[in-house]
Amino acid sequence: MSTTPSSAPEPTGSATRRRFLAVSSVAAGGVALAACGGGSGGGGGTKDSTLPGIGNNGKIGGGRRGDAADQLFLAGFQFSPPTNFNTFAGAPAWPAANNVAQYVYETLLRFDIVSGELKPGLAADYKVDGTSSVSLTLQDGVTWSDGTALTADDVLYTFQLGKIDPTLTVASFWVEADDITASGDTITVAINQDRKNVDMILQQLAVQFILPKAVFEKVASETGNKLASWETTELLGSGPYTLEKADQTQIILARNEKYWGQKFYGGLPAPTKIIHPIFKSNEDGNLKFQNGELDVMQQFVPQIWKMWESGKPVGTYVKDKPYYVPGSMPMFIFNTTRGALADPAVRRAVAFAIDYASIAETAMSGYSADVQASLIIPGGAEDKWFDGDRAKADGWSFDATKAEKTLTDAGYAKGSDGIYAKDGQRLGPWKLITPQGWTDWNAALEIVAKNLKAIGIDAATNFPQQAQVTTSVANGDFDMCCWYVSGTNPATPWQRFSDVMSNVELAPLGQTAFRNYGRWTNDQVNDLLEAAAAAPDDGSKKQALTALDDMYRQQAPAIPLMYRPDEFFEFNASNWTNFPTQANDYAPPMFRGAGNDWLFKIKKIEA
Amino acid sequence: MSTPNVSSVATADEATAPRSNPFRSLNFSARFWVALGFVVLVLLLGVAGYFYPTSSSEKVGSLYDPPGNGLLFGTDNFGHDVLAVLMAGTRTSLVIGLVAGIIATTIGVAIGLLAGYVGGWLEELLMGITNVVLAIPSIIVLILISISLPKSTMWSLAVVIGITSWPWTARAVRAQASSVATREHIDVARLSGARLGGILVRDVLPYILSYAVMAFVLQVSGAILAEAALSMLGLGPAGADSLGTQLHWALAFQAVASGAWWAFLPPTIVLTLVSFGFLLLQASLDEVFNPRLRRGKRKQMKQTQARRLAEAQAAAATRPVGGERAGVGAGRARTAHEGGRS
């Protein structure tokens, strides 16, 4: 593993597609809290062990026999037959989708969600020059899996694709960057001097897969620069694995025995193959996982502690509640253009009315810590920006009487139907929307609807299909919705403030917005955001972020409902041990970014 | 009505048993009482919700607390008392079933009567429409309509189910109505100047009323199942508990995999009881209304015949000389038995 010291937060970015998948099984994570240890139980051929990185109950399995003993079974990323491995397609198959895992394609830098560091990837190190440029040096001897060299040319071409076809996700790089140049193995990114947003640049460098120029140049000419339309079942990457086989039931990656990074990572990864079986639902996968037929996965399991309490060698990064490292916060977003929702007092009253503890305990199966009145996630990579005292002092928490008081203070009075109203403007009927099947969000909104009805706001849930909700949210065609904003990455919390509050290029109702779906307006917020983005040092950055957070609490354009992990990371030590855990924290509990570190370190159990 | 078709010899003690009981004379079989028992049980469960101390939206525990601690069935994924939710859900499901059943039966009977009685191009048209609707799988129509509804409440759901499940009733009623339409009393009514509506309601409907009642019972049970199917897909009434939404949440929160049987078994059992109870009720009502299906009859015949045989034998034994009379009695009994079978 590398030790290039660097401190910068991490990218999260364009994870929408895979987040859709991940989210359909969502749950939340939080900071370490109460204790609720792994129980013990007998059975299933598991034996006690003192090895690191094993089940939360201290058990391991007996190992597999035959070829399967050297293979890693993984799930939670692909739920439909893989048809297209074009990373730019609408829904690329795993692992070609951007920023899911560095198994075939790799990125220049790799984000660590626990420490907030940017670790070296294809780039051996990086240097930030104030707010003017970022320069990176490529690792020595990097090759594609066909043996040809990966050069600075490939890197430049990858980012230039954003100019060749501006509809690609990589195009957002050019919002923040002016230019990208290379001299030998050194690549320099000139930062857009109007925005000076270093973190967003680093975020891009940490999520964008570097692609082979030779392949994509051909594709660009064949498709007339419409790269998203290209269909392929082949993958040429620089990573430790190659795509061996993909069919209706599984995707198989085979180890690249000539991987360039053997020196850098200290050898080849342990599994000879990575096999991702394709399940129709979470439940199928969870069952296989429980039985040890999957080694590691990214799926929501309600009450996962029952697995180790019943004696299975199942483990999570954090041994006690909330078991996962928090990495994202689903937001309850108000459409501030609709009636009384334009009134901050109403929005704050709603914030007081919601029983966050219930949501964390039931909808999120206890995987979320107490939600704070802030757009910064306490704990993990963002903790250093969080000001807990201010969040408590002028924020909110569940208090129904305070909610009603906020409304009456603002001049609202209950009508004969038990619903508050002011000047003929009734609080409701409002619909709370989120996609059907995103079960924890569905359950959370059910709880919110009940809470709101209890204090005298007329609200009911409605769960249309995902595509419909996506359009409604982006077009501002909703009353209130539960939707996601940036998860922890090198550019958060700034990026999250921008997602929720930014008035830059504010899309009118009926047109697609990419941020601030609630169309909340304010004439100071853009300046504050700019100041925070361009802050030259951590001190002034924290000050600017706190100012933004203060404004957020006053205005409450959206409310966090819970914290959930960026990725669920759970393992079954029935064939492999030495998975990363809090006590064995050589790698972060993730699949993307720095999450490939543990692939090189897990150890096979000899059957 | 249901007296066995036995001629008058040796009637004295036969009359005392079956005829003295009015229910017996309606020929309600044991199966009817069992079915009624199921249905009443479910009704009671629904009504009991009004007296149960815990509200179905009150959080009394955590995610899937097992039974115990004063909670008969533990808690569901929201931490609500499963028993309270079950009672509220049963009530909602019954109301949806009843409303949808009334709507479907009304539409079906109206269209069937009109088509069957009037005949001609109107019949062709109505039955054409009915056949088209019948050919489209109603669950698909149901899902499509439910998805496009801006807001789903139990009433909208009941209406949607009602207006998609009438076709088979219409077809069956049409067949019966067109047979009734050829009878003489209809001619009499027509000659005496009765209007179409009057004839349909007063002269045709009564003849198929028994059938309509049975169709209604089936529609109710079908609607309850349709609601459960829709709700399990997540298209159930927003903010209301029903048996289907209960199953939906149990599925969504993987109750089966978590071993939380108390979250999905109770609604499943109640649903089974409802549909089984209503089906059984329909079948037993059929026996009441349709003389050909009377079950008790054959048994009664056999009993009668056996008794007569015994009497005859007894008579023959006591009066070996008077063989002629005994022979006559036995012969009659056999004849009656055969007649009853045909």
Chai-1 contact restraints between the chains, C-beta under 6 A:
chainA,res_idxA,chainB,res_idxB,connection_type,confidence,min_distance_angstrom,max_distance_angstrom,comment,restraint_id
A,E283,B,Q254,contact,1.0,0.0,6.0,A-B,restraint_1
A,E283,B,A257,contact,1.0,0.0,6.0,A-B,restraint_2
A,N286,B,A257,contact,1.0,0.0,6.0,A-B,restraint_3
A,L287,B,A257,contact,1.0,0.0,6.0,A-B,restraint_4
A,P302,B,F253,contact,1.0,0.0,6.0,A-B,restraint_5
A,P302,B,Q254,contact,1.0,0.0,6.0,A-B,restraint_6
A,P302,B,S258,contact,1.0,0.0,6.0,A-B,restraint_7
A,Q303,B,S258,contact,1.0,0.0,6.0,A-B,restraint_8
A,S358,B,K59,contact,1.0,0.0,6.0,A-B,restraint_9
A,E361,B,S62,contact,1.0,0.0,6.0,A-B,restraint_10
A,T362,B,L63,contact,1.0,0.0,6.0,A-B,restraint_11
A,T362,B,N77,contact,1.0,0.0,6.0,A-B,restraint_12
A,T362,B,F78,contact,1.0,0.0,6.0,A-B,restraint_13
A,T362,B,G79,contact,1.0,0.0,6.0,A-B,restraint_14
A,S365,B,L63,contact,1.0,0.0,6.0,A-B,restraint_15
A,Q436,B,G234,contact,1.0,0.0,6.0,A-B,restraint_16
A,T439,B,A252,contact,1.0,0.0,6.0,A-B,restraint_17
A,K450,B,S57,contact,1.0,0.0,6.0,A-B,restraint_18
A,A460,B,A238,contact,1.0,0.0,6.0,A-B,restraint_19
A,A460,B,G239,contact,1.0,0.0,6.0,A-B,restraint_20
A,T461,B,A238,contact,1.0,0.0,6.0,A-B,restraint_21
A,F463,B,G234,contact,1.0,0.0,6.0,A-B,restraint_22
